[in-house]
Each structure stands twice: as C-alpha cells, then as structure tokens.
Amino acid sequence: MSDDRRLDVLRAIVQDYVLTHEPVGSRVLVERHALGVSPATIRNDMAALEDAGYIAQPHTSAGRVPTDKGYRLFVDRLAEVKPLSAPERRAIGTFLDEAVDLDDVVDRSVRLLAHLTQQVAVVQYPSLRRSALRHLELVPLGERRLLVVIITDTGRVEQRTVELDAPLADHVVPELRARLNVTAVGRRLVDLAAPLEQMVEAFEPPDRPLVRHVVRVVEDTLAESIEERIVMAGTANLARAGTDFPGTIRPVLEALEEQVTLLRLLTEMAEDQAAVSVRIGRENQHAGLSETSIVATGYGADGEAVARIGSLGPTRMDYAGTIASVRAVARYLSRILAG
C-alpha cells in the first residue's frame, strides 16, 4: 500500500468526520474524494490504517473515525494551513487596534479567538520575568511617600507605594529616576539584580538607604508571580460540542477551572519546536483534558515570546482552521505589544 495514498485516505476521513461528526465509510470516500482508486482498494487501505491504530470502528457495521494517533499523523503531515481571508485579517486588526491598554488587548484577543474557532480560547498574560523594562517613574506623594510605576515593553503597568522612614530630599527623586531608567530600561527583568545593586553604590552614603528601599520594592514587584495567570473565553462553546465528549463534559470543565493545570500545559507546550504546537487527546497528561486538543503559540515583542495564546476544543476539531486563527491573532497581538 502506498504511504502517500494511505495518508490521502486518512486525510479524507479526518476532514469528513470533522465536518459531519459521522463515521466515514469507503463508499462516502469514493463519492466525495477523487482518490483515484477503486472502492475495494480504499477498503484495504482503511483496514491497514485501522490495524496501524490510525482509525477505529466505533461499532459494528459503522464507518471509521480517526483516533488520537490518526489526528497526530494528520496534523504532522498537514501540508498547508489555509490563511485567513483579507476581510478576516482586517476585522482582527481593527478589533485589536481599538484596545486602550494591555488588559483590553488580552480581553479582546481571547474573545476574538473564541469567536473565530468556536472553541475555548486561552490567553496567558505577558510574563514579567520574560519582559524588558520600558520606563520607571517615581512620583512623590508627600514628604514620606513615593509612588513607583513600572512599565514593561509588553505594556504591563505595575504600581507600588513606598512608605519612607525619612522625608524625601528634593534632589534624590530626580536623580534616582534618571539613574533607574539608565540602568534598567531595555533590560530583561531577570537580568536587573546586579546592575541595580551597582547603581545603589553610586549614590552618596546618606542617600543609599532610601535608594535601596526603592530598589527593593522594584525587585520584589518583579519577583511576584502575579503574571502567572490566564484569561479564558468561549467555555459555552464546549456545551454546544457536548456530543464530541463520550460520557460527560464535566471533567473538561473542571480541568478548565484549574488555571494551574492550563498554565502548566502552556508552559510545557512552549518547549515544543514547532511555531504552533498541538497537543491531541491523551498527549495531554491531565485526565480531564484527555478528550480535548489544544493548539497554542507564543506572542511577544521583537520576535521573542513572552506568553502563550491558544484554543482548546474536542479532538474532532478543524485543525487547519484553528491553527490559522491562533497564529493570526498571536501575530496581531505581538504587533500591538511591539507598539
């Protein structure tokens, strides 16, 4: 049996099953697809695919449905991902360009992706640890209070109020603001500890306690794990696809409620070599997600991913369309963050 022909048969089965949610038989393949061989040959190919574990027969006298292994081969051999149309791309750009801040960008992105895929969309907030500083601002709020504003290159804004032991000297705040920006701007947050410590030593001894206090607030803010969170949309789409899940959809919904599980999964997928990674069925280690597939990719400024965006749905999903949508929204999101 020709491997190329076997792949053509598998591709036809996947496409028909995704479209109809009905087991696919040899007669349907002959009628719908120009495979160039006889029905008997297709039946032989289907038998070989079943023996190899790529398709299965849900019950006697039924056609065949893809298995997780079959979906994996289909995705790995996906020759091309159909690009979104020009109107779709314009709609994405217009919708995201209207965002007013990072929170709005993330919210719009997740809602848009859920609408495009009709699945659950997941967007991870940009990680502070993988971001670089764009600006640090210091705003006196009185003699003994100072507002520290941290702005990253991904648009995140963090604010902290510092309570001081002594009144602020007039010359300290402008000098500290200038030195902090010279030292920190453009650096990744994980690389700032040593430069900040050297900066402290550049101040006159009487001013160092105040400077060290402010620096500690900056470091503590950057060390917090507040960035490890995600935003979801489209959970109701799973209910409409409930028949895709044998038994009950409840384990899937319970898994989605555990953000730690999704964050761990997105982190693992970040290690994949593919630009857009796909986890299918039991490739997802969490039991509640064993009947789902997840398509995810990274987004960020200057070609460096600072977080992940993805779509989760039943294994019977339109993989080509989902990959195209995830990739397109990620690209627009990256463009916005690059500013």
N, C-alpha and C positions, 0 to 999 in steps of 0.2 A: 504493500500500500504506500502510495506517495505521501511523504510527510506534508508537502505543500497542500495536497488535496485534503488530507485529514484536517489540517488547520483551517482550510476553507469550509469544511463541513462543520467544524466546531464553531467557527465564527458565525456561520449562518444560524446554528442552533442558539447561540447566545443572543444574537440580535433578535430572532423571532421570539424567544422566551421573554426577553426584557420588554418587548413590545406588547405581547399578548398575555403573558402570565399563564400560558397553556403549554403543557408538554409538547414537544415538537417531534413529529413523525417523518419518516422518509418521504411519504407522498407530498407532504407540505413543502419539504425542502426542494423536491423536484419542481413543484409548481411555482414557487416563489423565487428560486435562485437558479441562475444559469451556471450550474456546476459542471456541465459538460460530460456527465457520466450517467449510466443507467440507474434506475431505482435499486436494482439488485446490488450494484457496486456501492451505492450510498448506504444501503443496509449493512453491507460488510464493513464499511468504514465506521459506521455507528457502533457496530459490535466491537470493533477494535478499540474505539475511543472509550467504550464502556469498560472493556477489560482493563484498559490502562488507567481507569479511575477519573476520566475527564468529564463523563456524563453518567447519569443514572436514570433508572426507570422507577418513577415514584410508585407505580402499582402495575399489576399485570394488564397487558393489552394497551398500556398507555405509551405515549411517545417518550422522548428523553428530555431531561433537564440538565443544565450544567451543574457540576459540583464546584466546591471551592477551588479544587485543583484545576478544573476547566476554566474557571474565571481567571485564575492566575496566569495560565498559559495565554488566554485571550488578551489580557492586559499587557503581558510582557511582549507579545508579538503585535501589539496594536501599531499598525503601520503609520497612521497619521491621526492627529486629533483635529477634528473639524473646527476651524476658527469661528469665533462669534461673528455675526454679520456686522456690517458698518453701523446700522441703526442700533444694534445691541451695544456696541462699543461706545457710541455717542451717548446712549442713555446711561451707561455706567459712569462715564466721565462726568456728565452733567450732574448726576445724583451725588457723586462723591465730592466733586468740586464745591458743592454748596455747603459742605460741612464747615462749622465755625471753630472747632477745636478738636483735640485728639479723641476725647470721649465721643463726640459726634461722629467723627470719622469711623471709629470702631463700630459704633451702633449702626450707622448706615451700611457699613460693609457687611456686617453679619445679617442684617435684614435683606439686603440685596442678594447675597449669595443664597439664602434660604429661598427667596423668590425664584431665582434662576434655576436652581436644582430641584425645587420642591422636596427638599430633604432638610435635615438638621444642619445648620451652619454653626461653626465654632471659630471664634477669633481669639487668639491669645494676645493679651496686652503686651506692648513692647517691653522687653526686659531692661531694667535699669542696668543690670550687670553687663549687658552687651551693647549699651548705648554709649554715646560720647556726649560730653557737655557742650552746650551751645552758649550758655550765658549763666552767670551767677550774679544776683542782685542783692544788695543789702539796703534795707530801708529802716532808719531809726524810727522807733515808735515812742520815744521818750528818753529820759536820761539813762534808764537801766533796761530797756527792751529794744530788741533788734529783730526785724523780720528778714529771714533768709529765704530767697526764692531761687530754686534750682530749675533750669530749663535744659532739657536734653535735645539732641538732634532729631529725635523722633516726635518732638512736640509735647512730651510729658512735662508737666509743671508740678513741682513739689514745693510746699511752703512750710517753714518751721519758725516758731517764735522763740527767741533766745532770751532768757532772763539773766541779767548780768549782776555780778557782785558789786561792781563799782560803776559810777557814772561814765558815760561814753565821752572820751576826749574828741574834740572836733576834728583833729587831723587823722584819727585812726580809721574811721569808716571809709573815707575816700581812698586812702592808701590800701586798706585791706581789700576793698572791692577791686581796685586795679590789679593788685598782686594775685588775687584769686583767679581773675579772668585770664591773666597772662599765663598762670601756672596750669589752669585746668581746661580751658576751652580747647576743644578738638581732641582731647584725650579720652580714651575709653575709661569708664568709671572704675574698672577693676585695676587700672594702672596708676591710680592717683595717690595712693598712700605715701609712697616715698617722696614724690615732688611736694606734696602738701607739708610734710614734716620739714623738708628743707626750707620751704617758704616761711614757716614759723620762725626758724632760726635767723631769718634775715631781718626781723623786727627788733627794735630796741628792747632790752630786757624788761622794762616796766610794762610794755605793751603785750608781751608774749602770753600772759595768762588769758587775756581777752581773746587774742588771736587763736590760741589753742582751743579755747572753748568753742568758738565759732567753727573751727575746722573739725572738731569732734562731732558737732551737730551735723555738718555736711557728710562726714564719713558714716555716721550712724544712719542717716537718712538713706544713703546709697546702699547700705548693708541690709536694709529691711527687705523682706520678701513680699512686700505689697504688690510688686509687679507680677507675681505668680498667680494670675487669675485669668479667667476666660469669660467671654460673653457668648451666649447661645441664642439662636432664634430658629423657629420652624419646628419645634417639637411636635406641634399638632400635625405636621406632615406625616409623622410616623403613624399616627392613628389612621390616617387615610390609606396608608400602606400596610395596615394591620394584617391583611391576609398573607403578606410575604413572610410573616414570622410564625413558624409552627408553634402551636400551643398558645402562648400568651405573650403580649408585648411588654408585660410588666418588668421582666429582668432588664430589658433595654432601657426603659425609663428610669429604673433605679440606678443603673450604671451612669446614666447621664447626669443624675443628681450629684454624683460624687465627682466634683471637679478635680480632685487629686488624681483620680483614675484617668481622666481625659488629659490632664497636664502631663502625667507620666507617659501616656501614649504618644502625645505630640512630641515630647522630648525624645522618645525612642525613634520616632519617625524622622526627626531632624538628623539622625545619623545615617539615614539611607543615602545612597549615592545618587539616586535619580532626582532630577529637579522637582518633579511632582511624585511623591511617594504614595503608594496604595497598599493598604492592609486589608486582606479579604478573609471574612469568616473567622475560622479558628486560628488564623495568624494573629488575631487579637487575643492576648493572653487572658484578659478579663472575661470571666464566664458570661456575664451579661451582654457582652458585645460579640459573642461568637457567631451570631447570625447577622452581623452587620459588616459593611465595608466602609473604610474611611479613606478619603482622598485628601491629601494635605500638601502644602508647600510653604516655604518661608517668604517673609516680606521684610523690607527694611530699606534704609537709605544707602546709597553708594554701593549697591550690589552686595551688601552684607546683611544676612537675615538676622533680625533681632527678635522675631517671634514667628508663630505659625498661624495659618488660616486653613480651614478645611471644611469638608462636607461629609456627613455621616448618614447612611441610609441602609436599606436592605441589600443583601448581596446581589439581588436582582435589580441592579441599577444601570443606568445609562453611563457606562464608564467613560466613554469618549466625551460625551456632553458634560459630565461632571468635571472631568479633568480640565476641559476648556474653560468652564466657568470659574473654577477655583484659580486657575492660572491667570485669567483675565482680571479678576477682582484683586488678586495679590499684586499684579503689576501696577494697577491704578493706585492701590494703597501705597505701594512703595514710592510711586511718583509724587504723591501728595506729601509723604513724610520727607522726601528729599527737598521739598519746598522750592 
